[in-house]
């Protein structure tokens, strides 16, 4: 007879007496993100908690890198998941960040240069640029002169799937910060939970399945579901199984309001909240893209696409004019809106300016293909083959040989709309 499973009783969490300040990727406004120096600076600055992103290397080590590739934050190129720790440790993850751009730096060593006459003068200057491992960061937190919390985000999708959470729990358990696993009593059918979680480390992710894995492996670890918007089917605010807390994945305080330009509209107009603009970009069914021909003339065509994680994604055939234009000039403008449908002064039009960048990673392409299908259904259904989309729907579009996929991260967004106002949002 199969024994009855007992539902675990949630452990009550006592909220802090005041808001806590968490250092995002360390003191990343002063020092290169996800470096030991960045986290040391955050602790010295009085941060209550440190935040980090972790990815699994080819040989099974967790390293602190936000992006899927090392291209942006190091002098190397390629996906983190395809490199072993030894290779990552040869890369420079520090010098890409220009710490000397400020007129008056807050620390003298930010003005130092690697010149011969300085050799031996600044022995305490940290010059290591290799990748930061999670174990090193945990050691820094453990050895801090005061208690500091750690917020760990696991990045998905990834080719290693649940191995990320498995390794994370294993490493945390070595430091004594994973609580106790499900424990078997004398009766093997009865399991109980630890009663006193440490609470020093919390695990975050945009992927609910990742948090379910953590709850199975280490029930005492606090988990947080990161969200850009309410989940489909959970408009009532409910959370998936295994998730007790949800939080915003991105809060851009500088973008809560745009700036009205009185020269080109009614100065009394009210700037629409950025959330409203992003909702229009998300819900729009058709867009126009303007690229630049090699002779400097503009080229404009309508197309479908998806607004995903703060950027616009579209695809194009290799032989299309816009692809030939992008080969020479990646700068584009996108527009969508409703002005004119019910009168010249009713509705809202949006223009997005930015740089088109190829998306080639299979996991990122699959996320976008799923987003296309969720938005357009069978009209636009793609399969990921190699580094391209291949259309398997019957929309009438021609993508023989595959379609290249691009993302446009906005540099500037301009909204024209009701009350004859023009609002600019800069990024």
C-alpha positions in Angstrom: 0.0 0.0 0.0 1.4 3.4 -1.0 1.8 5.6 2.1 -0.1 9.0 2.1 2.1 12.0 1.3 2.0 14.7 3.9 1.9 18.2 2.6 4.7 20.3 4.0 3.7 23.2 6.2 5.2 26.5 4.9 7.8 28.0 7.3 6.7 31.5 8.3 9.1 34.3 7.1 9.6 37.3 9.3 9.8 40.5 7.1 12.7 42.9 7.8 12.0 46.0 9.9 13.1 48.2 7.1 13.7 48.0 3.3 17.0 46.2 2.5 19.5 47.6 0.0 20.8 44.9 -2.4 23.9 45.6 -4.6 22.9 44.4 -8.1 25.9 42.5 -9.5 27.9 44.1 -6.8 28.7 47.8 -6.8 28.3 47.7 -10.6 28.0 51.5 -10.9 31.5 51.9 -9.7 33.4 48.7 -10.6 33.0 46.1 -13.4 30.0 43.9 -12.6 30.3 40.4 -11.1 33.9 40.9 -10.1 35.3 40.4 -6.6 36.2 44.1 -6.4 32.5 45.0 -7.2 31.3 42.8 -4.3 34.0 44.0 -1.9 33.0 47.6 -2.7 29.3 46.8 -2.1 30.1 45.4 1.3 32.3 48.3 2.2 29.5 50.7 1.1 27.1 49.1 3.6 24.9 47.0 1.3 22.6 44.7 3.2 22.6 42.1 0.4 24.5 41.1 -2.7 22.8 40.0 -6.0 24.5 37.7 -8.5 23.6 35.7 -11.6 25.0 32.2 -12.0 25.7 30.1 -15.1 27.1 26.6 -15.3 30.4 26.0 -17.2 31.1 23.1 -19.5 32.9 21.3 -16.6 30.2 21.9 -14.0 31.3 25.0 -12.1 28.9 27.9 -11.3 30.3 31.3 -12.3 28.9 34.8 -11.9 28.1 36.0 -15.4 24.8 37.6 -16.4 24.8 37.2 -20.2 24.7 34.0 -22.1 28.0 34.9 -23.7 31.1 36.6 -22.4 31.2 39.0 -25.3 30.0 42.1 -23.4 31.8 41.8 -20.1 35.2 40.3 -21.0 37.9 40.3 -23.8 36.6 36.9 -25.0 33.9 35.7 -27.2 31.5 32.8 -26.9 28.8 31.2 -24.7 29.7 30.5 -21.1 28.2 27.0 -21.3 30.8 26.1 -24.0 33.8 27.1 -21.9 35.4 25.3 -19.0 36.5 27.2 -15.9 40.2 27.2 -16.9 39.3 29.0 -20.1 37.1 31.5 -18.4 39.8 32.3 -15.9 42.1 33.4 -18.7 39.7 36.1 -19.7 39.7 39.7 -18.4 36.3 40.5 -16.9 37.5 43.8 -15.3 39.2 46.2 -17.7 36.2 46.5 -20.1 34.5 48.8 -17.6 35.8 52.4 -17.9 36.3 53.4 -14.3 38.2 56.5 -15.2 35.5 58.3 -17.1 34.3 60.3 -14.0 36.1 63.6 -13.4 36.6 62.9 -9.7 36.8 59.2 -8.9 35.8 58.1 -5.4 39.0 56.1 -5.0 42.6 57.0 -5.9 43.4 53.6 -7.4 40.8 54.2 -10.1 43.3 56.8 -11.5 46.2 54.3 -11.6 47.7 53.1 -14.8 49.8 50.0 -15.5 53.0 51.9 -16.1 56.5 50.6 -15.3 57.3 53.2 -12.6 54.3 52.1 -10.6 55.5 48.5 -10.3 55.5 47.6 -6.6 54.1 51.0 -5.5 50.5 49.8 -5.1 50.8 46.2 -3.9 47.2 46.1 -2.7 45.7 46.9 -6.1 43.7 44.0 -7.3 44.4 43.3 -11.0 43.0 39.8 -11.4 40.4 39.8 -14.1 39.4 36.2 -14.3 35.8 35.0 -13.9 34.3 35.0 -10.4 33.1 31.7 -9.2 30.1 31.4 -6.9 32.2 29.6 -4.3 34.6 32.6 -4.2 31.6 34.9 -3.7 30.2 32.7 -1.0 33.5 32.8 0.8 33.5 36.6 0.6 30.1 36.7 2.1 31.0 34.3 4.8 34.2 36.2 5.8 32.6 39.6 5.8 32.9 41.5 9.1 29.1 41.7 9.3 26.2 39.6 8.1 25.4 40.1 4.4 22.7 38.3 2.5 23.0 36.9 -0.9 20.4 36.8 -3.7 21.3 34.2 -6.4 19.5 34.2 -9.8 19.7 31.1 -12.0 19.6 31.9 -15.7 17.3 30.0 -18.0 16.8 28.6 -20.6 20.2 26.8 -20.6 21.4 23.6 -22.1 22.2 22.2 -18.7 18.6 22.7 -17.4 18.2 21.3 -13.8 21.9 20.7 -13.3 22.2 24.4 -12.5 20.0 24.2 -9.4 21.5 20.8 -8.4 25.0 22.3 -8.4 23.8 25.5 -6.6 22.2 23.5 -3.8 25.3 21.3 -3.5 27.6 24.4 -3.1 25.3 26.1 -0.7 25.1 23.0 1.4 28.9 23.0 1.7 28.6 26.4 3.3 25.7 25.4 5.5 23.3 27.8 3.8 20.9 25.3 2.2 19.1 24.2 5.3 18.6 20.5 5.7 17.2 18.3 2.9 14.1 16.2 3.3 15.0 13.9 6.1 13.8 10.3 6.4 12.7 9.2 9.9 12.5 5.6 11.2 9.4 5.2 9.1 10.7 5.7 5.6 7.4 6.9 4.4 7.3 9.9 6.7 9.4 12.9 5.9 9.9 16.1 7.8 11.4 19.5 7.1 14.0 21.4 9.0 12.4 23.8 11.4 15.0 26.6 11.4 16.2 27.8 8.0 19.2 30.0 7.9 17.7 32.5 5.5 21.1 33.9 4.5 20.7 33.0 0.8 17.6 33.3 -1.5 17.3 31.8 -4.9 15.6 33.8 -7.7 14.6 32.9 -11.3 12.3 33.9 -14.1 11.7 30.2 -14.6 9.1 28.6 -12.2 10.4 25.1 -13.0 13.8 26.2 -11.6 12.3 27.2 -8.3 10.4 24.0 -8.1 13.7 22.1 -8.4 15.1 24.2 -5.6 12.1 23.4 -3.4 12.6 19.7 -4.0 16.3 19.8 -3.3 16.4 22.2 -0.4 12.9 23.0 0.9 14.2 25.6 3.4 15.8 27.9 0.8 13.7 31.0 0.2 12.7 31.3 -3.4 11.6 34.3 -5.4 9.9 34.2 -8.8 11.0 37.2 -11.0 8.4 38.6 -13.2 8.2 41.3 -15.9 4.4 41.0 -16.0 1.6 38.9 -14.7 1.7 35.3 -15.8 -0.8 34.0 -18.3 -3.7 32.3 -16.5 -2.7 33.9 -13.2 -4.2 37.4 -13.5 -5.6 36.9 -10.0 -2.1 37.2 -8.6 -1.7 33.5 -7.8 1.8 32.0 -7.9 3.0 28.6 -9.3 3.6 25.6 -7.0 6.7 25.9 -5.0 6.8 29.7 -5.2 6.0 31.8 -2.1 7.3 35.2 -3.2 7.3 37.1 -6.5 9.2 40.2 -7.4 9.8 42.6 -10.3 12.6 41.4 -12.6 13.4 44.9 -13.8 12.7 48.2 -12.2 14.0 51.2 -14.2 13.4 54.2 -12.0 14.7 56.6 -14.6 12.0 55.5 -17.0 8.9 55.8 -14.8 8.0 59.0 -16.7 9.1 60.3 -20.1 9.9 63.9 -21.0 7.4 66.0 -22.9 9.0 68.2 -25.6 7.0 71.5 -25.7 8.5 72.4 -29.0 6.6 69.7 -30.9 3.3 69.5 -29.1 1.1 70.7 -26.3 3.3 71.7 -23.3 0.4 70.9 -21.0 0.1 67.3 -22.3 0.8 64.5 -19.8 3.6 62.1 -20.4 2.2 58.5 -20.6 3.9 56.0 -18.1 6.5 53.8 -19.7 4.4 50.7 -18.8 1.7 52.0 -21.1 4.1 52.4 -24.0 5.6 49.0 -23.5 2.1 47.4 -23.3 1.3 49.0 -26.7 4.6 47.7 -28.2 3.8 44.2 -26.8 0.2 44.1 -28.0 0.7 45.6 -31.5 0.0 43.1 -34.3 1.9 44.9 -37.1 5.0 47.2 -37.2 7.0 49.1 -39.8 10.8 48.9 -39.9 13.0 51.6 -41.5 16.5 50.5 -42.6 19.1 52.5 -44.6 20.2 51.5 -48.1 23.9 51.6 -49.0 23.2 54.8 -51.0 21.7 56.5 -47.9 18.1 56.3 -48.9 15.5 54.9 -46.4 13.7 51.6 -46.9 10.5 51.0 -45.1 8.4 47.8 -45.0 5.7 46.4 -42.7 6.4 43.3 -40.6 5.4 41.2 -37.6 7.4 40.8 -34.5 7.4 40.5 -30.7 8.4 42.8 -27.9 10.3 40.5 -25.5 12.4 41.4 -22.4 12.6 45.1 -23.3 13.5 44.7 -26.9 11.9 44.2 -30.3 12.5 41.0 -32.2 12.0 40.4 -35.9 13.2 38.1 -38.7 14.1 38.5 -42.3 15.1 36.3 -45.2 18.8 36.5 -46.3 17.9 37.9 -49.8 15.4 40.6 -48.6 16.3 44.2 -49.0 16.3 45.0 -45.3 18.8 42.2 -44.7 21.1 43.7 -47.3 20.7 47.1 -45.6 21.5 45.6 -42.2 24.6 44.0 -43.6 25.9 47.5 -44.2 24.2 49.5 -41.4 22.6 48.0 -38.3 20.8 51.2 -37.2 17.0 51.0 -37.5 13.8 52.7 -36.6 10.5 50.8 -35.8 7.1 52.3 -35.6 3.6 51.1 -34.7 0.4 52.8 -33.5 -3.2 53.7 -34.0 -3.2 57.5 -34.7 -5.5 58.4 -37.6 -7.8 55.4 -37.3 -10.4 57.4 -35.6 -9.2 60.9 -36.3 -5.9 62.8 -36.8 -5.6 63.7 -33.1 -6.8 60.4 -31.5 -4.6 57.4 -30.7 -0.9 56.9 -30.1 2.1 56.2 -32.4 5.4 55.0 -31.1 8.9 55.1 -32.7 11.7 53.0 -31.5 15.3 53.8 -32.5 18.1 51.3 -31.9 20.6 48.9 -33.3 19.6 45.5 -34.7 21.7 42.6 -33.4 21.6 39.0 -34.6 20.2 36.3 -32.3 21.9 33.0 -33.0 21.8 31.0 -29.7 19.4 28.0 -30.0 17.9 28.6 -26.6 17.3 32.3 -27.2 15.8 31.5 -30.6 13.4 29.0 -29.1 12.2 31.5 -26.6 11.4 33.9 -29.4 9.8 31.2 -31.5 7.5 30.4 -28.6 6.7 34.1 -28.2 5.8 34.4 -31.9 3.5 31.4 -31.6 1.9 32.6 -28.4 1.1 36.0 -30.1 0.2 35.0 -33.6 -0.8 31.3 -33.4 -0.5 29.1 -36.5 -0.1 32.2 -38.7 3.5 32.5 -37.7 5.0 29.3 -36.3 8.7 28.8 -36.5 11.1 25.9 -35.8 14.7 26.6 -34.8 17.2 25.0 -37.1 20.8 25.9 -36.6 21.0 29.7 -36.1 17.8 30.5 -38.0 14.0 30.3 -38.0 12.3 28.0 -40.5 8.7 28.7 -41.0 6.3 25.8 -40.6 3.1 27.8 -40.8 1.0 28.8 -43.8 1.1 32.6 -43.6 2.2 32.9 -47.2 5.6 34.4 -46.3 8.6 33.0 -48.0 11.4 31.9 -45.7 13.1 29.3 -47.8 16.6 28.7 -46.6 15.6 30.1 -43.2 15.2 33.5 -41.7 17.7 35.5 -39.7 16.5 36.8 -36.3 17.3 40.2 -34.8 16.7 42.0 -31.6 16.5 45.8 -31.3 17.3 47.2 -27.9 15.9 50.7 -27.8 18.3 53.7 -27.5 15.4 56.1 -27.7 11.6 55.8 -27.9 9.3 58.6 -28.9 5.5 58.5 -28.3 3.1 60.7 -30.2 -0.4 60.7 -29.0 -3.5 62.1 -27.5 -3.6 65.8 -26.8 -1.0 66.4 -29.5 1.9 65.5 -27.2 5.4 64.2 -27.9 7.2 62.2 -25.2 10.8 61.0 -25.3 12.1 58.1 -23.3 15.9 57.6 -23.3 17.8 54.4 -22.3 
